[in-house]
Amino acid sequence: MREFIVEADGGSRGNPGPAGYGSVVIDAATGETLAERAEYIGVATNNVAEYRGLVAGLEAARDLDATARVRVRMDSKLVVEQMSGRWKIKHPDMKPLAARAAGVLPGSQVTYEWIPRERNKHADRLANEAMDAGKRGEAWSPSASTAELNARAARSATPEPTGPPGDATAGAARARAALKETRAESPHQGRGELRAQPAVGGTRPTASAGTPASGGEAAIGPVGAAPREGRGELRDQPATGGSRATATGGTPSPSGEAGKAPTGQGDAGRAGEPGDAGRAEKAGDDRRAARNVAATPATTPAAGWSAPPDMGAPATFVLLRHGETLLTPQKRFSGSGGSDPSLSAAGREQADRVAAALAARGTIQAIVASPLARTRETAGAVAAQLGLDVVIEDGLRETDFGAWEGLTFGEVRERHPDDLDAWLASPEAEPTGGGESFAATALRMAATRDKLIAAHAGRTVLLVTHVTPIKTLVRLALGAPPESLFRMELSAASLSAVAYYGDGNASVRLFNDTSHLR
């Protein structure tokens, strides 16, 4: 089955004002532009223009192949959330447009993904070309369009990866250089200027009298970067070859299986019956422990910076989300308590592609996988390419979503609205039927992380796991709050990477890289 990517956008110069849309259909396998659509639509709002762009893109994809799977990517959170069924459509102008979009192709063939505006430049340029043409009293002309050339030039300006994700040697070298620079350039006042603050996966060193800086590796930055005034702190820079390790913002997606779930979907399971005093006491202990996770370092960090630390090569975890299953495009909760689906044909192809990419990079020294079928199959494809064995680690399993397993987000909203609201509001809430809370998942992942760091010090290890475990490891490394799980996008068969240093600090080196699938 063919797979297309539809990127769509719309704009209004005045909102409402002169408006236009643009959309492009891309071959997901080759990256080739297959079709472009753009039109000036007169006076309209931004949202109307965005919906018109979506409809045009879906119709262009249908005209190319009505049986193809389509991944829609837009920078409009409103359209993505409404078409995904997570937000209600209240505006009368939007309802007919949404219905028209939903009727172009069967819902099982279409998925929706929010992307930042800077990644939607092709469609944005088409929309602006259409508005410019309308201003001149003309229709947009494909032959006069330069949108694809401009988008291609922007893509080519982005440097290609220069090494493997989370390259351990380079990371350690930059860490030492940055620490040396910090000691040389930071003003020392009274007692030691910088103190290492413990955090899960590491928190950036902070001034002894100040507030802890946001997560990341201990003062990792480019050599020669100027320290921040009064803090002697160097900013962490994103590693080349991957997405910047920041949250993408927005509302939770429905399913971990689709990769767009509130955090991802997955395994584990703790049942608790109301009124059971023993379990209630344990639940209280779990909640207190979960609140302390953010203050638990991966290892014991140094007490200060008086002596140059020899961190050596970090333990680098390359985090691979499994390939798609049949539940993925349907955006259904798929954790460890459900049917344990195998990879679909698309998922097997994704596994082969990521295996080839990792073989080309050649730095993976060990493979550890979740016990679920989809992760074991994905790990097996990589292991066959690398000539390595796969070690199964139960701690890498997905969150157990209880009675929500196999349901879409909309179906859960209809059947268990109060439980869903509680789950979205608190990391300590469990899914209906006694699934695993995100707080419990965080405890499990912190313990699994520490176990694997101890077993693989200084090595680069591939962890083949699920949405929630990967997002949780990234969250803990950044020292981010639990709600950050709802603001990360993680695609099937994507690569992320976190390096864990000997002083207890961590560096998120890569997040949601899918370049090997394009």
Helices and strands as residue ranges (DSSP letters): E 3-12, E 17-27, E 33-44, H 46-64, E 69-74, H 77-83, H 94-102, G 107-109, E 110-114, G 117-119, H 121-135, G 142-144, H 147-156, H 168-185, E 194-195, E 206-207, H 277-293, E 315-321, H 345-361, E 366-369, H 373-386, E 390-392, G 394-396, G 402-404, H 409-415, H 417-425, H 438-455, E 460-465, H 467-478, G 482-487, E 495-500, E 506-513, G 515-517
